[in-house]
Amino acid sequence: MNFKMQNKQNQLIERITDQHLVVGVDIAQHVHVARAVNYRGIVIGKPLSFENNEEGFTKLLNWIKELKHMKNLDTTIVGMEPTGHYWMNLSKWLVKQNMDVVTVNPHHVKRNKENRDNTQSKSDKKDALVIADMVKNGYYAFVRSTSESFEKLRVLMANRDVIVKRLVSSINQINRWVDVVFPELRQVFKDVSCKGAIATLRLFPTPAELSSLQPQDIVTGWKSCMKRHSGHKKARSLLTLAKRSIGTKQALDAYKLHLEQLLEEYDLASSQLERVTQEVTNVLEQIPFVKQILAIKGISEISLAGILGEAGDLSGFAHGNALLRHAGLHLAEASSGKWKGQIVLSKRGRSRLRRYLFLATMSLVMNNPEFKALHSNNVKVKKIKKMKSIMKLCGKLARVLVGIARNGSAYNPEMVFPLEQLAA
C-alpha cells in the first residue's frame, strides 16, 4: 500500500465492495456489542450483545454467517476501537477465523457520533454503528500482525517502563529519607543511589550508629558489601559529619524500618530491571536486521527495543513517513482562506513510540557524527530552532530504520549526510 495519505485513503475505501458485510464492535470488559451495515451504510439485522469469551465469540461468528446468508454477501470486515487491552483477544480470534479485522481511531469515533441522529447521545449500540459507518467510509487501519519476537519486545518494554517508575520512586523516597535523617551524607556521596551510599545506608543507617564506630569499622563494613570501597579518608569524613549531623533524632526506629523497606523495593526493582534488560537483549538477537541497526553509533539496545516493541516489524512499513504517522509525529496544519495557522505535530499515534524515537534521535545528535552535523547545519546554517531540527531528524531516523529493515543493507553514512557536506 502506498504511504501517501491520499492514496492510502482511496485504497481503503476501494477495499469495501458491494459484497462486504461491515461489522462494528463496541468493545467492553465483559460484554461487547456488534452492529452490521452494508457498503452503503444501510443497517442489517439487529444489534448483538456477546460476552468476552469463547461462547460469545462463537455467537458473533454465527450471527455474521446468518446476516451474510440473508443478504447474499460473501465477505466480512470487522472494525473495533482498540480500547485498552480488551479488544486483543477478540481480534486475534477473528483473524484465526480468516476474517479481516481493522481498528478505528477512538478520536474519530467521538467526532462522528452525531452523524446518524444529530444528537450527542452515547450508547454501546450507537457506538458500534458509528464504528461500522467509519469502516465502510474507509476510516480504519489494519491490525498489524506481529511475530513472536516483536510481541515479546512489546510486553517486555511495557514491563520495563513500570519497573523503571518503581525504581525511580524508591530512589526519590530514599533521597527524602536522607534529607530528613542524615542530610550530611550528600557531602560524602553526591549521588545517594551510588553503591557506597546504599551500602552505608544498609549498614549504618543513622548518624547515631555511625558516631559510635571507628573509621576501620566503617571500611570493614564496606568491604563486606563492595569489592571496591571508598577508603579510610571518606570513612573519617563520614564519621566527622555524623557526629555533628542536624538530622532528626526522634522516631529513629520508625525511620529505620521505613529505610529497610525502601531498600528492599530498590533491590527488587534493580534485579527485575536487570532481568528484563537481559531478556530484551536475547530477543533482539533473534531479529535479522537488528545487528545492522545497532551498528549505527548512538543507537542503544533499549531505544531500538522500544521502537520495535511499539512499531513491530519495520519492514512492514512502506516508507519512513508511515512509521512517523504510526507514532503521531506527522505534521498537522490548520488554515483557512488567507489565514494560516501554526503547523504542529499531530500526536495521533503511539506515545511510547514517539518517546523512543525522540530519545534515539537525541542520542544520535550527541554521539553520531552524521546526525550531529545535520543538526548543526539545521541550526547554524538554515537557522532552524533546535527542537524543530530534532523533529526533522526524527523523520530522518525513521527513514533510515525502515530502509535498513526493508533492504537488509548496512548503515551508510553518505546516504544520511554526504561526505562533501561534512567536509564543508
C-alpha positions in Angstrom: 0.0 0.0 0.0 1.3 3.5 -0.9 2.5 5.6 2.0 1.0 8.9 0.8 -2.1 9.7 2.8 -4.5 10.4 -0.1 -3.5 7.2 -2.0 -3.9 5.2 1.2 -7.3 6.6 1.9 -8.5 5.8 -1.6 -7.3 2.3 -1.4 -9.0 1.8 2.0 -12.3 3.0 0.5 -11.9 0.8 -2.6 -11.5 -2.3 -0.5 -15.1 -2.1 0.7 -17.2 -3.7 -2.1 -20.9 -4.4 -2.5 -20.2 -7.9 -1.3 -19.0 -6.8 2.1 -20.8 -7.2 5.4 -19.3 -4.4 7.5 -19.4 -5.1 11.3 -18.7 -2.6 14.0 -18.0 -3.9 17.5 -18.1 -1.7 20.6 -15.5 -3.2 23.0 -16.1 -3.5 26.7 -14.5 -5.5 29.5 -17.3 -8.2 29.8 -20.0 -7.7 27.1 -19.3 -6.4 23.6 -22.0 -5.1 21.2 -21.9 -5.6 17.4 -23.8 -3.8 14.6 -23.7 -4.5 10.9 -24.2 -2.4 7.7 -23.7 -3.0 4.0 -21.3 -1.0 1.8 -23.8 1.9 1.5 -24.3 2.1 5.3 -27.8 0.5 5.4 -28.2 -1.2 8.7 -28.5 -5.0 8.5 -30.1 -7.1 11.3 -30.5 -6.4 14.9 -27.7 -5.4 17.4 -25.9 -8.3 19.0 -24.6 -8.4 22.6 -22.0 -11.1 23.3 -19.6 -12.0 26.1 -15.9 -11.7 26.1 -15.3 -15.5 26.0 -15.2 -18.4 23.6 -19.0 -18.9 23.7 -19.5 -15.2 23.0 -17.1 -15.1 20.1 -18.8 -18.2 18.5 -22.2 -16.4 18.9 -20.7 -13.4 17.0 -19.5 -15.7 14.2 -22.8 -17.4 13.8 -24.6 -14.0 13.8 -22.3 -12.8 11.0 -22.9 -16.0 9.0 -26.7 -15.6 9.3 -26.5 -12.0 8.1 -24.3 -12.9 5.1 -26.6 -15.7 4.1 -29.7 -13.4 4.5 -28.2 -10.7 2.2 -26.2 -12.9 -0.1 -22.9 -11.4 0.9 -19.6 -13.3 0.8 -17.0 -11.1 2.6 -16.8 -9.7 6.1 -14.7 -6.9 7.6 -14.9 -6.3 11.4 -13.9 -3.0 12.9 -13.4 -2.1 16.5 -11.8 0.5 18.8 -8.5 -0.5 20.4 -10.0 0.0 23.8 -7.4 -0.7 26.5 -6.4 -4.4 26.1 -10.0 -5.8 25.9 -10.0 -5.9 22.1 -6.9 -8.0 21.7 -8.4 -11.5 22.3 -11.4 -10.9 20.1 -9.3 -9.5 17.2 -6.8 -12.5 17.3 -9.7 -15.0 17.5 -11.4 -13.4 14.4 -8.1 -13.4 12.5 -7.9 -17.2 13.1 -11.3 -17.4 11.5 -9.8 -15.8 8.4 -11.7 -12.5 8.8 -10.4 -9.1 8.0 -10.0 -7.2 11.4 -9.4 -3.5 11.4 -9.3 -0.8 14.1 -10.7 2.8 14.1 -9.3 5.8 15.9 -11.3 6.5 19.2 -11.0 10.2 18.5 -12.7 9.7 15.1 -15.5 7.7 16.8 -16.1 10.6 19.2 -16.2 13.1 16.4 -18.6 11.0 14.3 -21.2 10.3 17.0 -23.8 12.8 15.6 -23.7 11.7 12.0 -26.6 9.3 12.4 -29.1 11.1 14.6 -27.7 14.6 15.1 -27.6 14.2 18.8 -24.7 13.9 21.3 -26.3 10.8 22.9 -24.0 7.8 23.6 -24.7 4.1 23.9 -23.0 0.9 23.1 -25.4 0.2 20.3 -24.8 3.6 18.8 -21.0 3.4 19.1 -21.0 0.0 17.3 -23.0 1.6 14.5 -20.7 4.6 14.3 -17.7 2.2 14.1 -19.3 0.3 11.2 -20.0 3.5 9.4 -16.4 4.6 9.7 -15.1 1.3 8.4 -17.4 1.5 5.3 -16.1 5.0 4.7 -12.5 3.9 4.8 -11.5 5.4 8.1 -9.8 2.4 9.5 -6.4 0.8 9.9 -5.4 -2.9 9.6 -4.3 -4.7 12.7 -0.6 -5.2 12.2 0.2 -8.9 12.9 3.5 -9.3 14.7 5.7 -12.3 15.1 6.7 -13.8 18.5 9.8 -11.7 18.9 8.1 -8.3 18.4 5.3 -9.3 20.7 7.8 -10.2 23.4 9.5 -6.9 23.0 6.2 -5.0 23.4 5.4 -6.9 26.6 9.0 -6.6 28.0 9.3 -2.9 27.3 5.9 -2.1 28.8 7.0 -4.1 31.8 10.3 -2.3 31.9 8.6 1.1 32.0 6.7 0.0 35.1 9.8 -1.2 36.8 11.7 2.0 36.0 8.9 4.0 37.5 9.1 1.9 40.7 12.9 2.2 40.8 12.8 6.0 40.4 10.1 6.3 43.0 12.2 4.3 45.5 15.3 6.4 44.8 13.3 9.6 45.3 12.0 8.3 48.6 15.5 7.3 49.7 16.6 10.9 48.9 13.8 12.3 51.0 14.8 9.9 53.9 18.4 11.1 53.7 17.3 14.8 53.7 15.4 14.2 56.9 17.6 11.8 58.9 21.2 12.3 57.6 21.5 15.2 55.1 25.3 15.4 55.5 25.6 12.0 53.7 25.5 14.0 50.4 28.8 15.7 51.3 30.5 12.3 51.1 28.4 10.7 48.4 27.0 13.2 45.8 24.6 10.5 44.5 22.6 8.8 47.2 21.8 5.9 44.9 25.5 5.0 44.3 26.9 1.8 45.7 28.8 3.4 48.5 25.8 5.4 49.7 23.5 2.4 49.5 26.0 0.3 51.4 26.3 2.9 54.1 22.5 3.2 54.5 22.3 -0.6 54.8 25.0 -1.0 57.4 24.9 2.3 59.4 21.5 4.0 58.6 21.6 6.7 61.2 24.2 9.2 62.4 23.9 7.9 65.9 25.0 4.5 64.9 27.9 5.9 62.9 29.1 8.1 65.8 29.9 5.1 67.9 32.2 3.5 65.3 35.8 3.8 64.3 36.9 4.5 60.7 38.2 0.9 60.4 34.8 -0.4 61.4 33.2 1.5 58.5 35.8 0.4 56.0 35.3 -3.3 57.2 31.5 -2.9 56.6 32.1 -1.5 53.2 34.4 -4.4 52.3 31.6 -6.9 53.1 29.3 -5.2 50.6 31.6 -4.0 47.8 34.7 -5.1 46.1 35.9 -1.5 45.7 35.2 0.8 48.6 35.6 4.5 49.3 38.6 4.1 51.7 39.7 5.5 55.1 39.5 9.1 54.0 35.8 9.0 53.3 35.2 6.9 56.3 36.8 9.6 58.6 34.8 12.3 56.8 31.6 10.4 57.2 32.3 9.9 60.9 33.0 13.6 61.5 29.8 14.6 59.7 27.7 12.1 61.6 28.8 13.5 65.0 27.5 17.0 64.1 24.5 15.9 62.0 21.4 18.1 62.0 19.2 15.2 61.1 16.1 14.3 63.2 16.7 12.5 66.5 13.1 11.4 67.0 11.3 8.2 65.9 14.5 6.7 64.6 13.2 3.2 64.9 10.3 4.1 62.6 12.7 5.8 60.2 15.0 2.7 60.1 12.0 0.4 59.3 11.0 2.7 56.5 14.5 2.7 55.1 14.7 -1.1 55.2 11.5 -1.3 53.2 12.7 1.3 50.7 16.0 -0.6 50.2 14.0 -3.8 49.7 11.9 -2.1 47.0 15.1 -0.7 45.4 16.8 -4.1 45.4 13.7 -5.8 43.9 13.3 -3.2 41.2 17.0 -3.2 40.3 17.1 -7.0 40.0 13.9 -7.1 37.9 15.3 -4.3 35.6 18.5 -6.3 35.1 16.5 -9.5 34.2 14.2 -7.6 31.8 17.2 -5.9 30.1 18.9 -9.3 29.6 15.7 -10.8 28.2 15.4 -7.8 25.8 18.9 -8.4 24.6 18.2 -12.1 24.0 15.1 -11.3 21.9 16.8 -8.6 19.8 19.4 -11.2 18.8 16.6 -13.2 17.1 15.6 -10.3 14.7 17.5 -10.3 11.4 18.0 -6.6 10.8 18.8 -5.6 14.4 22.6 -6.1 14.0 22.8 -3.6 11.1 20.8 -1.0 13.1 22.8 -1.4 16.3 26.0 -0.8 14.2 24.8 2.8 13.9 26.8 4.8 16.5 24.3 6.3 19.1 21.6 3.7 18.8 21.2 1.7 22.1 19.5 -1.7 22.5 16.8 -0.2 24.8 15.8 2.5 22.4 15.7 0.1 19.5 13.7 -2.4 21.6 11.2 0.3 22.5 10.8 1.3 18.8 10.4 -2.3 17.6 8.1 -3.2 20.5 5.6 -0.5 19.6 6.0 -0.5 15.8 6.5 -4.2 15.2 8.4 -5.4 12.1 9.8 -2.2 10.4 10.0 -4.0 7.1 6.2 -3.9 7.0 6.2 -0.1 6.6 6.2 1.2 3.0 8.2 4.3 4.0 9.7 6.1 7.0 6.8 8.5 6.8 4.4 5.7 7.5 6.3 5.0 10.7 6.1 8.7 11.7 2.3 8.6 11.1 2.1 5.4 13.3 3.9 7.3 16.0 1.9 10.5 15.6 4.9 12.5 14.5 3.4 13.7 11.2 2.5 17.3 10.7 -1.0 18.8 11.2 -1.9 22.2 9.8 -5.0 24.5 10.4 -5.5 27.0 7.6 -8.5 28.7 6.1 -8.5 31.3 3.3 -5.9 33.9 3.9 -5.4 32.8 7.5 -2.6 30.2 8.0 -2.4 28.6 11.4 0.6 27.0 13.1 1.9 23.7 11.8 2.2 21.3 14.8 2.8 17.6 15.4 -0.5 15.6 15.3 0.4 13.3 18.2 -2.3 11.0 17.0 -0.4 7.7 17.4 1.6 5.6 19.8 3.0 7.8 22.6 5.6 5.3 23.7 6.9 5.0 20.1 7.2 8.8 19.9 9.2 8.8 23.1 11.7 6.2 22.0 12.1 7.8 18.5 12.8 11.1 20.2 15.3 9.6 22.7 17.1 7.7 20.0 17.3 10.9 17.9 18.7 12.9 20.9 21.3 10.1 21.4 22.3 10.2 17.7 22.6 14.0 17.8 25.0 13.7 20.7 27.0 10.7 19.5 26.7 10.1 15.8 28.9 12.4 13.6 26.3 12.4 10.7 23.3 13.4 12.8 25.4 15.8 14.8 26.5 17.5 11.5 22.9 17.6 10.3 21.7 19.2 13.5 24.4 21.7 13.4 23.7 22.5 9.8 20.0 22.9 10.5 20.6 25.3 13.5 23.6 27.3 12.3 23.1 27.5 8.5 19.4 27.0 8.0 18.5 28.9 11.2 16.0 26.3 12.3 15.1 26.2 16.0 16.8 23.4 17.9 13.6 21.4 18.8 12.3 21.7 15.2 15.6 20.4 14.0 15.3 17.4 16.3 11.8 16.7 15.0 13.2 16.8 11.4 15.9 14.3 12.4 13.2 12.0 13.9 11.9 11.7 10.3 15.4 11.1 9.0 15.9 8.3 11.7 12.5 6.8 10.7 13.5 6.6 7.1 16.9 5.1 7.9 15.4 2.4 10.2 12.7 1.4 7.7 15.2 1.4 4.8 17.6 -0.9 6.6 14.7 -3.2 7.7 13.3 -3.4 4.2 16.5 -3.8 2.3 18.7 -5.6 4.8 21.5 -3.3 3.9 24.1 -1.9 6.3 24.1 1.7 7.5 25.7 4.1 5.0 26.8 7.5 6.5 27.0 9.0 3.0 23.3 8.3 2.5 22.5 10.3 5.7 24.9 13.2 5.1 27.2 13.2 2.1 30.9 13.4 2.9 31.5 16.5 0.8 28.9 18.3 3.0 30.7 17.1 6.2 33.9 18.5 4.9 32.4 21.9 4.1 
